[in-house]
Amino acid sequence: MRTPAFAVLGVFALLASCAPTADGGVGGDAPPRARQCFSVSQVVNFEQGRPDQIFLRVGRTDVYELNAAGACPDMVFANRIALIPDGGTVGTRLCTDDWARIVAPDSTAQTSVCRVRVSRKLTAEEVAALPERHRP
């Protein structure tokens, strides 16, 4: 049984459409966005913004925004958190677009777990513009 040539070309076209591009799939002439990373051990403070938003102070000056898949309602009551990278990441390093879990043992529930994505590192101007209650 012979496969028609157009069927083979169709399979190649389908596979090519799924292949990664040099521009990261964004298109145009925009350079790929550099991933910004931090070590979980460098996190010194945290603060909740909106119910689905967490800000982390990393080191002395860096602030990262994390967005929850849903909400993290018990974060306002938490005194401490554990930040656990999702499977697939090596070590305790997290970068923008990585997923992790926040475990808040001191929340109103016995233990609250919230799944988050590291969205971005804020600029110094964005950190200064944060409301005081959201600034870690």
N, C-alpha and C positions, 0 to 999 in steps of 0.2 A: 504494500500500500504506500503510495507516494503522497507526500504532503505538498499541497499547492504552494508555489513560491510566495503568493500574496499572504498566505497564512503565516509563513515564516517571517516575512517582513513585518507583519502586524505584531508578532510576539516581540521582535527586536524594538519596534517603536514603543510598545508598552513598557518594556524594561528600561529603555532610555528615558522615558518620562519620569521614572521613579529614581533615577540616578541623581546623586548630589551634584550641585553646580558649584563653580568656583566662588560665586557670590553668596553662598549659603542659602540659596533659594529666594533671596530678596528681589533679585532682578535689577536691571539698570546698572549704573556705574558706582553704586554705593559700596564702599569697602566693607568687608565683613566686620561685625561688631566684636571687639575683643572681650573675652570672658574675664571678669574680675573675680578673683578668688580670695578666700581667707581660711585660716585654720580654726576649727571649732574651739580649740583651746584659747584662742585670742579674744573670744567674746567676753566682754566685761559687764555689759548691762543690756537690758531690753525694755521696751515699752510698747504697749498696744496703741495703734492708731484707730482706724475703723475696726469693727468686729472681725474683718477678714485680713487685717494688716498688722504686721509686727515690724518694729524697727530694732535692729541690733547695733550696739556700739561695739566695734571691733578695734582693739588697740586704743590708742589715745584719741584719734581723730576720725576714723572711718565709721560711716553709718550705712548699713545695708537695709533695704526694704524687702520683706518677705510677704508673700500673699498666700492666704490659706485657701485650700479647696473646701469652700464652705465658710464656716466661722470658727473662731477660737474663743468661745464665750468666757471661759474661766481664766483667761490670761490676765484680766484685771486684778484678780485675787492672788495670782501666783507670786511667790517670793523668789523662786528660783526655777530654772528650766534646764532640761537636757535637750540638746540639739543632736539628732541622730540622722546622719546621711542615709538616704534610701539605698537599697541594694544596687550594685553596679558601680558605686563609687569606691575608690580605693583609699583607705586611711580615713582621716578626719578632716579632709579638705573639702570645702564647698565652693562652687563657682556659680555665677549667674546662670539661670535656667536649670539648675540642679534642684531636685526634690529632696525633702527631708521630713522628719517628724519632730515635732516639739512635744516633749513630755513635761507636764507641769505637775509634780507630785504634791505641791502645797495648795492646789486649787480647791474649790468648794466640793468637788467630787473626790473620790479617793485618789484617782490618777486620771488626768485629762490628757488625751493624745490628739494632736492636731497635725494634719498633713499640710506642708507649706512648700512653696517654690521660691527660690532666691531670685527676686525680680531684678534688682539693680543696686549699684552703689551710688549713694547720693553725693552730689557735689557739695562743696563747702557752703555755697549759697543756698542750696536746697535744705541743708541741715539748719542753717541760721533761720530760714523761713518756716521751719516746722513750729507748730504751736508748742509751747513749753511742756504741756502735759503729754505730748507725743515724742519729745526728744529724750533719747536714752542717755 
